[in-house]
Amino acid sequence: MIQSNPQEGKTKEINIVAGLKVIETEYKVKSPVFEDEIIKRPVFVNEEIKVPVGFEKIVNEIADKVCAAVLDKMELVIIARLDKAIDQRIKEIRAPKIVEELVIKPKEVEVEKLIYKDVEVERPIFKDKEIINPVLKDIPVVNAVIQDQTVINAVITDRQIINAIVKDVEVERAVIREKVVDCIHPRFLDLKGNPVT
């Protein structure tokens, strides 16, 4: 049951059991008075901050705006640098620089007396190389190291020996075989060692 009160506004009465009534009355406040209240010993509770509804949309909008601003700034910087590079290149094309290069041609120099100096060489690397028309000269060899090596498929040709010098050589464990040797007197030979017919 609702009753109206012209002075205080609307009044609402609710009947409850055994004659109990709840009366609700509307009051109009024109100028509220706020009083300062001292807070003593506030208790702060650690609680995770919950993401409010619609926050993702706000973040996406902010990211789009930031990206657009950065791209606009980069575009301006790149365009400015390209304009500067194009202007500089156009100036170089209109007035090209001519650079003179000094070319030093080697001259042929004749050397009469070469001076060879002894240089110590450590760990030389020898490579097999084909030698065409070598010039062989008789050179005395001092303290030559001669080693026994096996010769395979040696080609032995018959040669005539003139004025051979035979020396006595000590032979150990000689194998003696019987062989017929034909001897020709030197007067039956010509100067080249061929038999005279």
Rosetta blueprint (number, residue, H / E / L):
1 M L
2 I E
3 Q E
4 S E
5 N E
6 P L
7 Q L
8 E L
9 G E
10 K E
11 T E
12 K E
13 E E
14 I E
15 N E
16 I L
17 V H
18 A H
19 G H
20 L L
21 K E
22 V E
23 I E
24 E E
25 T E
26 E L
27 Y L
28 K L
29 V L
30 K L
31 S L
32 P L
33 V L
34 F L
35 E L
36 D L
37 E L
38 I L
39 I L
40 K L
41 R L
42 P L
43 V L
44 F L
45 V L
46 N L
47 E L
48 E L
49 I L
50 K L
51 V L
52 P L
53 V L
54 G L
55 F H
56 E H
57 K H
58 I H
59 V H
60 N H
61 E H
62 I H
63 A H
64 D H
65 K H
66 V H
67 C H
68 A H
69 A H
70 V H
71 L H
72 D H
73 K H
74 M H
75 E H
76 L H
77 V H
78 I H
79 I H
80 A H
81 R H
82 L H
83 D H
84 K H
85 A H
86 I H
87 D H
88 Q H
89 R H
90 I H
91 K H
92 E H
93 I H
94 R H
95 A L
96 P L
97 K L
98 I L
99 V L
100 E L
101 E L
102 L L
103 V L
104 I L
105 K L
106 P L
107 K L
108 E L
109 V L
110 E L
111 V L
112 E L
113 K L
114 L L
115 I L
116 Y L
117 K L
118 D L
119 V L
120 E L
121 V L
122 E L
123 R L
124 P L
125 I L
126 F L
127 K L
128 D L
129 K L
130 E L
131 I L
132 I L
133 N L
134 P L
135 V L
136 L L
137 K L
138 D L
139 I L
140 P L
141 V L
142 V L
143 N L
144 A L
145 V L
146 I L
147 Q L
148 D L
149 Q L
150 T L
151 V L
152 I L
153 N L
154 A L
155 V L
156 I L
157 T L
158 D L
159 R L
160 Q L
161 I L
162 I L
163 N L
164 A L
165 I L
166 V L
167 K L
168 D L
169 V L
170 E L
171 V L
172 E L
173 R L
174 A L
175 V L
176 I L
177 R L
178 E L
179 K L
180 V L
181 V L
182 D L
183 C L
184 I L
185 H L
186 P H
187 R H
188 F H
189 L E
190 D L
191 L L
192 K L
193 G L
194 N L
195 P E
196 V L
197 T L
